[in-house]
Amino acid sequence: MHITQLNWECLLHLFSFLDKNSRKNLAKTCHKLLEVFQDPLLWSLLNFHSPVELKKNNFLLGPALKHLSICWYSERVKVCNIEDWMKNSFQKDFCKQHENTVSDFLLDVCNRCPNLLSLTLSGCGHVTDDCILQLLKNCLNLESLKLENCVQITDHTLEAVTLHGASLRVLQVDFCRNVTQAGLERVREKCPSVMLRAERSANMIPDSKPEKKLMLGKASRKLVQL
């Protein structure tokens, strides 16, 4: 029995066990399997481990997408998550290569995936408050938002949650150093039903301009001398 003789449900089930690259390669073998690959029901869950993966034409965005995860754990995360003024020219050039990759992808998700239920972003140093705001406005069913080590996320994202996160039940902003305790308290006050976690966020040193850090350093040295 040839694989193409299986009914549609069986083929979808078979494809569900394959990763994105394997699905694409199998779809190249015949027209029927290409149609299965293009079935939106196959793409309710997407996991990415690098922004580079977002550029591959091996997945389908659509209303069926319910769960999305972009978790980037490589050593390069450390480069993209340090302040720009601390980066050397090589590091800045490296970051610019994918500066808008994740943000542009998420804006595409806003337009194509209104039924998204959960979003996890880890190590996405270029994702901004505005990007999360647009996502909350467009994905009204979003129940879980987990952000980890996303250094451009600030209290503006927390404010957006209080205004547009009506369906949100879980919010995590772990290791997001520009989130403040005041912002977290506002979420707790305005959204008591949201399960909020902020491991090491409000306790971390927020970004500041070099001159401010220099002044802090001088003040510390004076105290030591005294």
Summary of the structure (lengths in Angstrom):
residues: 226
radius of gyration: 21.2
end to end distance: 85.8
largest distance: 85.8
contacts: 649
relative contact order: 0.08
helix: 48%
strand: 12%
